[in-house]
Amino acid sequence: MSATSLVQLYQQLRRSRQRVLIWVCGEENWCREQLAGPLSDWLQGRGVLVGGQPAAELVPVSARQATELLGQTLDFAVFDAFAGFNPNTFGQLCGTVEGGGCVVLLTPSASEWAGFADPEYASLCVEPYSPEQLRGHYLSHLIRVLSASDELVRWAQGEAPIIPLLPPVVPLPVVEAPFRSVDQTAAVELILDSAAKRQQPLVLSADRGRGKSAALGIAAARLLQAGKKVAVTAFSRGAIASLLERVEALVPELSPRLQYYRPDELLHADVQADLLLVDEAATIPTPLLLQLVNTYPRAVFATTLHGYEGNGQGFALRFLRQLRSRYPRCCEYRLTTPIRWAAPDPLEQLSNRMLLLDVDAGEPGGEASELEVVRMGQAALAQDTRLLRHLFGLLVLAHYRTTPGDLRILLDSPNMRIYMVRAAGVPVACALLAEEGPLPDELADAIWQGRRRPRGHLLPQTLIAQEGWREVAPWRSLRVVRIAVHPDVQQQGVGSQLLQWIEQDARAEQIDYLGASFAASDELLQFWRNNGYSPLRLGEQRDPVAGTHALLVLKPLTAEVQHWMPQARCWYRRSLLQRLPGVLRDLEAERLPALLSNPAELPLLSVMMVQRLRGFSDAQRSLESSLLPLSELLKASVHRWDDWQLSVADQRLLCDRILRQLPSGAVAEPAGKRAQLERLRILCQTLLARLAAE
């Protein structure tokens, strides 16, 4: 085809408001020359070049800088894959281009791209691997998807451009400003209706570009005009750019009254709001969302179903099921009409397949008793598109932060292992593991001294750098990066069986230990404890989205690690308790029993300690003079508080007045110094009696 065909396609796109990908492949210089030549007419208006070198008078930005474009609208985008293919950035660009525009992708030829030394490999390597050792499994996946598609302009060096036929556009009714679609109008009305009803949460869902966030902004503006207090939360302030833009455009004088909070802040701050808006809810863990809806009786949860920010399918399955059971009157609405472009849109359909934004985990094919476990190679998985979609779909369902970049890690990272569980041939569970350790002496010393932080090796690095355990350096480990079980077969022991299979293989290879690091929700902590994993480090910072601290757990496999574990558990226990008054002062007291449930050998309370405790409980000895024996009593019993059914209020009282040594005025229940002292004396008697009985 001639360049005239490109001009005709450009004019057609401007009329139809559809978008297209232009794949230009060949030698690097030739690809860039086309930008200043036949493609120059396409590169007009607002645009960006993501790459390493300027071209067609465009100043390049890095993939990291391109993330700042989130929420903006562009006429075109050029993605130079010679500077590296970052899936998350590519997805962001596809979402910012409006109708009538294009994304130009520059790559080596289809026959050479998979073997290209992609600069992104440097970020995928861990010690002792080098970028040269990586194989282009992910790029092979992209080549296969692009080569099979008839929705793009394919322009290979030495050949004429192949021009696609655009599908007919679906006509849309005209709506009144500020609305852009009938869907958006209906969504705003539902939001305003939710602001007037208690315990009737609203869930809005949509694919990218449907005006979901803008609908939240329009509704927020109207509520602010009516004198209502509106609070907004999302995983970051940048994620609500579209929402804020609508508020500032419609009611600029009232926009400062719109309150933004991180999800974890909402649970610890006294926020007065007539309505809570939760944007990109799929990026927030389900337990935290349920806490929010319990705390705020009027709430709207909005999420993108398919997007580079994270995937909403798991949100729909996990959160909605529980929300419906707790709030039968909850309302759900899905926006389907694109606003930024017209449907059907060739670029959206193709980018979804390239980045697996539209994956589906499928339905389990049989009973849990028919399970078989398979260890998959990355090359084989990259060649099986159907299986890859199923497997990645499971990971998307399981974790709220799964992004397109995780697919590249899955296929290309040289230290990754992939396990899959099938029922009647259909994947129902999977695990992604990272090989970590051993670390050479010189590197381990540098880590211990704080001079080096090499990429990867999270478990040994954390244990050496943060806890001082230089002993772990020579040991080999497998870290469970992700483990996912299809919701339809959860609570059937499938995840635990998968860990057992992994452990069998690890023991056969003489791996020293298995481990994991995760945001320590009660549910996850219970799962790992039930499978024999012991906590060895609790992080000091809360995850700003999950609202919980990171926990490192470990299971020894060899005799050497088993011999080391008691002292490591003892150190963890002492460290956690020591940090309670300081960096862990916001750790909920009721979480201590689970976090300290697997203690090392604990010494019995001495006769002297028991006497002094009796002096406090029975002889009116003061709290201040009894802090030492009381602290020893709590340390000896805290792991049993849940078993002994101590109330949350009692656990908080013990922790705050004794372990944290807070003044009586800082403790809410019971109110008053006298009431607290009386209750502490009773609890001291109770704990002593329980310990004596055991």
C-alpha positions in Angstrom: 0.0 0.0 0.0 1.2 3.6 -0.6 1.6 6.4 1.8 -1.7 7.7 0.5 -3.4 4.8 2.3 -1.9 6.1 5.6 -3.3 9.5 4.9 -6.7 8.0 4.2 -6.6 5.9 7.4 -5.7 9.0 9.4 -8.6 10.9 8.0 -11.0 8.0 8.7 -9.8 7.8 12.3 -10.4 11.5 12.9 -14.0 11.1 11.7 -14.7 7.9 13.5 -12.8 8.8 16.8 -11.3 5.3 16.8 -7.6 4.7 17.5 -5.0 2.4 16.0 -1.5 0.9 16.7 1.1 1.5 14.1 3.8 -1.2 14.4 7.0 0.0 12.6 9.6 -2.7 12.7 13.1 -2.9 11.2 16.5 -1.3 11.7 16.6 1.3 14.4 17.5 4.3 12.3 15.0 3.4 9.6 12.2 3.2 12.1 13.0 6.6 13.5 13.2 8.1 9.9 9.6 7.1 9.3 8.5 9.4 12.2 9.8 12.4 10.4 8.7 11.2 7.0 5.4 9.4 6.1 4.2 9.4 9.7 4.8 13.1 10.4 1.1 14.0 9.7 0.1 11.6 12.5 2.3 13.3 15.1 0.5 16.6 15.4 -0.9 18.1 18.5 -0.3 16.9 22.0 2.0 13.9 22.1 5.0 12.1 23.7 7.9 10.0 22.7 9.0 7.4 25.2 12.5 6.3 24.4 16.1 7.2 24.7 16.8 9.3 21.6 15.0 12.3 20.0 13.1 11.7 16.7 10.9 13.8 14.5 11.7 16.9 16.7 10.2 15.1 19.7 12.1 15.2 23.0 12.2 11.7 24.6 11.1 10.9 28.1 11.9 7.8 30.1 9.4 5.1 31.0 9.5 6.4 34.6 8.8 10.0 33.5 5.9 8.8 31.3 4.0 7.7 34.4 3.4 11.4 35.1 1.2 11.4 32.0 -1.4 9.4 33.9 -4.7 11.2 33.7 -3.7 13.4 30.7 -5.1 13.2 27.2 -2.9 13.0 24.2 -3.3 13.0 20.4 -0.5 10.5 19.8 2.2 8.6 21.5 5.4 7.0 20.2 6.9 4.1 22.1 10.5 3.3 21.1 11.0 -0.3 22.1 14.7 0.0 21.1 15.0 1.7 24.5 13.2 -1.2 26.2 9.6 -2.4 26.3 8.1 -1.6 29.7 4.6 -3.1 29.7 3.1 -0.8 32.4 4.3 2.3 30.6 2.9 1.0 27.3 -0.4 0.4 28.9 -0.5 3.9 30.3 0.2 5.4 26.9 -2.6 3.4 25.3 -5.0 4.8 27.9 -4.0 8.5 27.4 -4.5 8.7 23.7 -7.9 10.0 22.7 -10.2 9.1 19.8 -8.7 9.8 16.4 -5.1 9.3 17.6 -2.5 6.5 17.4 0.2 4.8 19.3 3.4 4.2 17.2 5.5 1.2 18.3 9.1 1.1 17.0 10.7 -2.4 17.3 13.3 -4.5 15.6 12.0 -6.8 12.9 9.6 -9.5 13.9 12.3 -12.2 13.2 14.9 -10.4 15.4 12.9 -8.7 18.2 12.8 -11.8 20.4 16.6 -12.0 20.4 17.1 -8.3 20.9 19.1 -7.2 23.9 16.2 -5.3 25.5 17.5 -2.7 28.0 14.6 -3.7 30.3 16.5 -6.9 31.1 18.7 -5.0 33.5 15.7 -4.5 35.8 14.7 -8.2 35.5 18.1 -9.6 36.6 19.2 -10.6 40.0 22.5 -11.8 41.3 24.3 -13.7 39.8 22.6 -13.4 36.4 23.5 -10.8 33.7 21.1 -9.4 31.1 22.9 -11.4 28.4 21.6 -14.6 29.9 17.9 -13.6 29.5 15.8 -15.0 26.7 13.0 -13.1 25.1 10.0 -15.2 26.1 7.9 -12.1 26.8 8.9 -10.5 23.5 8.0 -13.7 21.7 4.5 -13.4 23.2 4.2 -9.8 21.9 5.4 -10.8 18.4 2.9 -13.6 18.2 0.0 -11.4 19.3 1.0 -8.5 16.9 1.7 -10.8 13.9 -1.7 -12.5 14.3 -3.7 -9.2 14.6 -5.5 -7.5 11.7 -6.4 -4.5 13.8 -3.1 -2.6 13.4 -1.0 -0.9 10.8 2.0 -3.3 10.2 4.9 -1.6 8.5 8.0 -3.7 8.1 11.2 -2.3 6.6 11.4 -3.0 2.9 7.6 -3.6 2.6 4.6 -1.3 2.2 2.4 -0.6 5.2 -0.5 -3.1 5.7 -3.6 -1.0 6.5 -6.4 -2.5 8.6 -10.1 -2.2 7.9 -11.8 -0.3 10.7 -15.0 -1.8 12.2 -18.1 0.3 11.9 -18.6 2.6 14.9 -21.6 2.2 17.3 -23.7 5.4 17.2 -24.3 7.1 20.5 -27.1 9.4 21.7 -26.4 13.0 22.5 -26.2 14.0 26.2 -26.2 17.3 28.0 -23.0 18.8 29.4 -21.1 18.1 31.6 -22.0 14.5 30.9 -20.3 12.6 28.1 -22.5 9.5 27.9 -25.8 8.1 29.1 -23.8 5.7 31.3 -22.1 8.6 33.0 -25.4 10.4 33.6 -26.9 7.3 35.2 -23.7 6.8 37.3 -23.9 10.3 38.7 -27.5 9.9 39.6 -26.8 6.7 41.5 -23.9 8.3 43.4 -26.1 11.2 44.5 -28.8 8.7 45.5 -26.2 6.7 47.6 -25.3 9.9 49.5 -28.9 9.9 50.9 -29.0 6.2 51.9 -27.3 4.4 54.8 -25.9 0.9 54.5 -26.6 0.7 50.8 -23.2 0.9 49.1 -22.8 1.5 45.4 -20.3 -0.3 43.2 -19.3 1.3 39.8 -17.2 -0.7 37.4 -15.9 0.0 33.9 -13.0 -0.6 31.5 -10.6 2.2 31.0 -11.9 5.4 29.2 -15.5 5.0 30.2 -15.6 8.2 32.4 -16.0 6.4 35.7 -13.6 8.7 37.6 -15.1 11.8 35.9 -18.5 10.6 37.1 -17.2 10.6 40.7 -15.9 14.1 40.2 -19.2 15.4 38.8 -21.1 13.9 41.7 -18.6 15.2 44.2 -19.0 18.7 42.8 -22.8 18.6 43.1 -22.5 17.3 46.7 -20.1 20.0 47.7 -22.5 22.6 46.2 -25.2 21.2 48.4 -23.0 21.7 51.5 -22.1 18.0 51.9 -18.8 16.7 53.2 -17.1 14.3 50.7 -14.0 12.2 51.4 -12.1 10.5 48.6 -9.6 7.6 48.9 -7.5 5.7 46.4 -4.1 4.0 46.4 -2.5 7.3 45.5 -3.5 10.9 45.0 -2.3 10.6 41.3 -5.0 7.9 40.8 -7.8 10.4 41.2 -6.5 13.0 38.7 -9.6 12.7 36.5 -11.9 13.1 39.6 -10.1 16.2 40.8 -10.1 17.7 37.4 -13.9 17.6 37.2 -14.3 19.1 40.6 -11.9 21.9 39.9 -13.5 22.6 36.6 -17.1 22.6 37.9 -16.7 24.2 41.4 -13.2 25.6 41.6 -14.0 27.7 44.7 -15.2 24.5 46.6 -12.5 22.1 45.4 -10.2 22.7 48.5 -13.1 21.2 50.6 -12.7 17.8 48.9 -10.8 15.6 51.4 -8.3 13.0 50.1 -7.0 10.3 52.5 -5.0 7.2 51.9 -7.0 4.0 52.7 -5.0 3.3 55.9 -5.5 6.9 57.1 -9.2 6.6 56.9 -9.2 3.8 59.4 -7.1 5.7 62.0 -8.4 9.2 61.5 -11.7 10.7 62.7 -13.0 11.7 59.3 -16.5 13.1 59.2 -18.0 12.6 55.7 -21.5 12.4 54.3 -20.2 10.2 51.5 -16.9 8.3 50.9 -15.8 7.8 47.3 -13.3 5.0 46.8 -11.6 5.2 43.3 -9.7 2.3 41.8 -11.0 0.0 44.6 -9.5 -3.0 42.9 -6.1 -1.8 44.0 -7.1 -2.0 47.6 -7.2 -5.3 49.5 -10.7 -6.7 50.1 -10.4 -6.9 53.9 -9.5 -3.1 54.0 -12.5 -2.3 51.7 -14.8 -4.2 54.0 -13.5 -2.2 57.0 -14.1 1.0 55.1 -17.7 0.1 54.3 -18.3 -0.9 57.9 -16.9 2.5 59.1 -18.6 4.7 56.5 -22.3 3.9 56.1 -22.5 5.8 52.8 -19.8 4.7 50.3 -19.3 4.4 46.6 -16.6 1.9 45.3 -15.5 2.5 41.7 -13.0 0.3 39.9 -11.4 -0.3 36.5 -12.1 -3.9 35.4 -9.1 -4.1 33.0 -6.2 -1.7 33.4 -2.5 -1.2 33.9 -3.2 0.1 37.5 -4.2 -3.4 38.6 -7.0 -5.7 37.6 -10.6 -5.5 38.8 -11.7 -9.1 38.2 -10.4 -10.3 41.5 -12.1 -7.3 43.1 -15.4 -8.3 41.5 -15.2 -11.9 42.7 -13.8 -11.4 46.2 -15.2 -8.1 47.3 -18.6 -8.2 45.7 -19.4 -11.6 47.0 -18.8 -10.5 50.6 -20.4 -7.1 50.1 -23.6 -8.7 48.8 -23.8 -11.1 51.7 -23.3 -8.2 54.3 -25.4 -5.6 52.5 -28.1 -7.2 50.4 -29.4 -3.8 49.3 -26.0 -2.8 47.7 -26.3 -1.5 44.2 -24.1 -2.3 41.2 -23.7 -0.5 37.9 -21.3 -0.9 35.0 -20.3 1.8 32.5 -19.8 0.3 29.1 -19.7 3.3 26.7 -16.2 4.7 25.9 -15.8 8.4 26.2 -12.3 9.1 25.2 -12.7 7.1 22.0 -15.4 5.4 19.9 -16.2 1.7 20.1 -15.2 -0.7 18.9 -11.7 0.6 19.2 -8.8 -1.4 17.5 -6.1 -0.1 19.8 -8.0 -1.0 23.0 -8.7 -4.5 21.7 -5.1 -5.1 20.6 -3.5 -3.7 23.7 -5.7 -5.8 25.9 -4.4 -8.9 24.2 -0.8 -7.7 24.2 -0.8 -6.9 28.0 -3.3 -9.6 29.0 -5.6 -6.9 30.4 -8.6 -9.0 29.5 -7.6 -12.3 30.9 -10.1 -14.7 32.4 -9.1 -17.5 34.9 -11.8 -19.7 33.5 -14.0 -22.1 35.4 -12.5 -25.1 37.3 -12.8 -28.3 35.3 -13.2 -30.8 38.1 -13.3 -31.7 41.7 -10.3 -30.9 44.0 -9.7 -34.6 44.4 -8.6 -34.7 40.7 -5.7 -32.3 41.2 -2.4 -32.6 39.4 0.6 -30.3 39.9 2.9 -29.3 37.0 6.1 -27.2 37.0 6.0 -25.0 33.9 9.0 -23.7 32.0 8.9 -20.1 30.9 9.5 -20.9 27.3 6.7 -23.4 27.1 4.3 -21.1 28.8 5.2 -18.2 26.5 4.3 -20.4 23.5 0.9 -21.5 24.9 -1.3 -18.4 24.7 -4.4 -20.1 26.1 -2.6 -21.5 29.1 -0.7 -18.3 29.7 -4.0 -16.4 29.8 -5.5 -18.8 32.3 -2.4 -18.7 34.5 -2.1 -15.0 34.5 -5.8 -14.7 35.1 -5.4 -16.6 38.4 -2.6 -14.2 39.5 -4.9 -11.3 38.6 -7.7 -12.7 40.7 -5.5 -13.4 43.7 -3.6 -10.1 44.0 -4.9 -6.6 43.9 -1.7 -5.1 42.5 -1.1 -7.5 39.5 0.0 -5.3 36.6 1.1 -6.0 33.0 4.7 -5.7 34.2 4.2 -8.9 36.3 3.6 -10.8 33.1 7.1 -9.9 31.9 8.6 -10.9 35.3 6.7 -14.2 35.0 8.1 -15.0 31.6 11.6 -13.4 31.7 13.1 -13.2 35.2 15.8 -15.9 35.2 15.3 -16.9 38.9 11.6 -17.6 38.6 9.8 -20.9 39.0 6.2 -21.5 38.0 4.0 -24.2 39.5 0.4 -24.9 38.4 -2.4 -27.0 39.7 -4.9 -28.4 37.2 -8.3 -30.0 37.7 -9.5 -31.8 34.6 -6.9 -30.0 32.6 -7.9 -26.5 33.7 -5.6 -24.4 35.9 -7.2 -23.8 39.4 -4.1 -22.7 41.3 -0.6 -21.5 40.7 2.5 -20.3 42.5 5.4 -18.0 41.4 8.6 -18.6 43.3 11.9 -16.8 43.2 15.2 -18.6 43.8 17.2 -16.7 46.4 20.7 -17.3 47.8 23.4 -18.3 48.4 25.2 -15.0 48.6 29.0 -14.8 48.2 30.8 -13.8 51.4 32.0 -10.5 50.0 28.4 -9.5 48.9 26.9 -10.7 52.2 29.4 -8.6 54.1 28.6 -5.5 52.0 24.9 -6.1 52.7 25.5 -6.5 56.4 27.5 -3.3 56.4 24.8 -1.4 54.5 27.0 -0.8 51.5 25.1 -2.9 48.9 21.5 -3.7 48.1 21.6 -6.0 45.1 18.5 -6.6 43.1 16.4 -9.6 44.3 17.2 -12.0 47.1 14.6 -10.3 49.4 14.6 -13.0 52.1 18.4 -13.2 52.8 18.9 -9.5 52.3 16.2 -8.6 54.8 17.5 -11.1 57.4 21.1 -9.9 57.0 20.6 -6.2 56.6 17.7 -5.7 59.0 18.0 -8.5 61.6 21.8 -9.0 61.5 21.6 -12.7 60.6 24.9 -13.1 58.7 24.4 -16.9 59.0 21.8 -17.1 56.2 24.1 -16.0 53.4 25.3 -19.5 52.4 21.8 -21.0 52.3 19.6 -21.5 49.3 15.9 -20.6 49.4 12.7 -20.4 47.5 10.5 -17.3 48.1 6.8 -17.6 47.3 6.3 -14.4 45.4 2.6 -15.1 44.6 0.3 -18.0 45.3 -3.2 -18.0 43.8 -6.2 -20.3 44.1 -9.4 -19.9 42.0 -12.2 -18.6 44.2 -14.4 -21.5 43.3 -12.0 -24.0 44.9 -10.8 -21.9 47.8 -11.2 -23.2 51.4 -10.6 -26.8 50.1 -6.9 -27.0 51.0 -5.7 -26.5 47.4 -3.2 -23.8 48.3 -1.8 -25.9 51.2 -1.4 -28.9 48.9 0.4 -26.7 46.4 2.9 -25.6 49.1 3.4 -29.3 50.1 4.3 -30.2 46.5 6.7 -27.3 46.3 8.3 -28.4 49.6 8.8 -31.9 48.3 10.6 -30.6 45.2 12.7 -28.2 47.4 13.7 -31.0 49.8 14.8 -33.2 46.9 17.0 -30.3 45.6 18.3 -29.8 49.2 16.9 -26.2 49.3 17.6 -24.9 52.8 14.3 -23.1 53.5 11.1 -21.7 52.0 9.8 -18.3 52.8 7.4 -15.4 51.8 6.9 -11.7 52.5 3.4 -10.2 52.5 1.1 -7.6 54.0 0.2 -9.3 57.2 -3.6 -9.6 57.2 -5.1 -12.0 59.7 -6.3 -14.3 57.0 -2.9 -14.6 55.3 -1.0 -14.9 58.6 -3.3 -17.8 59.5 -2.7 -19.5 56.2 1.1 -19.4 56.5 1.0 -20.4 60.1 -1.1 -23.4 59.3 1.5 -24.5 56.7 4.4 -24.4 59.2 5.9 -21.0 58.4 7.2 -18.9 61.3 7.3 -15.1 61.4 10.9 -13.8 61.6 10.5 -10.1 60.9 7.7 -7.5 61.0 8.3 -4.4 59.0 8.1 -1.0 60.6 6.0 0.9 57.9 2.4 0.1 57.1 1.6 -0.6 53.5 -0.2 2.7 52.5 -2.9 0.7 50.7 -3.3 -2.6 52.6 -2.9 -0.8 55.9 -0.9 -3.6 57.5 2.8 -4.2 58.1 4.9 -6.5 55.9 5.7 -9.8 57.5 8.5 -12.2 56.6 7.9 -15.9 57.3 10.2 -18.9 56.9 10.0 -22.7 57.0 13.3 -24.6 57.5 14.0 -27.6 55.4 17.5 -28.6 56.3 19.0 -29.5 59.7 21.2 -26.5 59.7 18.3 -24.1 59.4 16.2 -26.0 61.8 19.0 -25.7 64.4 19.1 -21.9 63.8 15.3 -21.3 63.9 14.8 -21.3 67.7 17.2 -18.4 68.3 15.8 -16.6 65.2 12.2 -16.9 66.6 13.4 -15.7 70.0 15.1 -12.7 68.4 11.9 -11.9 66.4 9.7 -12.1 69.5 12.0 -9.9 71.6 12.5 -7.4 68.7 8.8 -7.0 68.1 8.0 -6.4 71.8 10.9 -4.0 72.2 9.6 -1.9 69.2 6.0 -1.7 70.4 6.5 1.7 72.3 8.3 3.2 69.3 8.2 2.4 65.6 5.4 -0.2 66.1 3.3 2.1 68.3 0.4 2.0 65.8 0.4 -1.8 65.7 -3.0 -3.0 67.0 -2.7 -4.9 70.3 -5.2 -7.5 69.1 -2.8 -8.6 66.4 0.0 -9.6 68.8 -1.3 -13.1 69.7 -1.3 -14.1 66.0 2.1 -12.5 65.3 3.6 -14.1 68.4 1.8 -17.4 68.2 4.8 -19.6 67.4 7.2 -18.7 70.3 10.6 -20.1 70.9 11.1 -21.9 74.2 9.8 -19.6 76.9 11.2 -19.7 80.4 8.8 -20.2 83.2 8.1 -17.2 85.5 10.3 -17.4 88.5 9.0 -17.6 92.1 10.2 -14.1 92.6 8.3 -12.8 89.6 5.1 -14.6 90.7 5.4 -13.1 94.2 5.7 -9.6 92.8 2.8 -10.2 90.5 0.7 -11.3 93.5 1.8 -8.1 95.1 0.2 -6.2 92.3 -3.0 -8.2 91.9 -3.7 -8.9 95.6 -1.7 -6.4 97.7 -2.3 -3.1 96.0 1.2 -2.6 94.8 1.4 0.3 92.3 1.4 -0.3 88.6 4.6 1.8 88.1 6.6 -0.4 90.6 5.2 -3.6 89.0 6.0 -2.9 85.3 8.9 -5.3 85.2 7.0 -8.4 86.4 3.9 -7.4 84.5 5.9 -7.1 81.3 7.3 -10.6 81.9 3.8 -11.9 82.5 2.6 -10.5 79.2 5.5 -11.8 77.3 4.9 -15.2 78.7 1.2 -15.3 77.8 0.6 -13.0 74.8 0.6 -15.9 72.3 -2.4 -17.4 74.2 -4.6 -14.4 74.6 -6.9 -15.4 71.7 -7.1 -19.0 73.0 -8.1 -17.7 76.4 -10.7 -15.4 74.8 -9.4 -12.1 76.1 -11.5 -9.3 74.7 -10.0 -6.8 72.3 -10.5 -4.1 74.9 -8.5 -6.1 77.5 -5.7 -6.8 75.0 -5.4 -3.1 74.2 -5.4 -2.2 77.9 -2.6 -4.7 78.7 -0.5 -3.6 75.7 -1.0 0.1 76.0 -0.6 0.5 79.8 2.2 -2.1 80.3 4.1 -2.8 77.1 3.8 0.7 75.7 3.6 2.5 79.1 1.0 5.0 77.8 -0.7 7.3 80.4 -4.3 6.4 81.4 -5.6 9.4 79.4 -4.3 7.8 76.2 -6.4 4.6 76.7 -10.1 4.7 75.8 -11.4 1.7 77.6 -12.1 1.5 80.4 -12.1 5.2 81.0 -10.2 6.6 83.9 -7.1 5.7 85.9 -8.9 3.9 88.7 -11.0 1.8 86.5 -8.0 0.8 84.4 -6.0 -0.2 87.5 -8.8 -2.3 88.8 -9.2 -4.1 85.5 -5.4 -4.7 85.2 -5.4 -6.3 88.7 -8.1 -8.7 87.6 -6.3 -9.5 84.3 -3.1 -10.2 86.2 -4.9 -12.7 88.4 -6.5 -14.3 85.3 -3.2 -14.6 83.4 -1.4 -16.1 86.4 -4.1 -18.6 86.9 -4.1 -19.6 83.2 -0.4 -20.0 83.1 -0.4 -22.1 86.4 -3.1 -24.4 84.9 -0.9 -25.1 82.0 
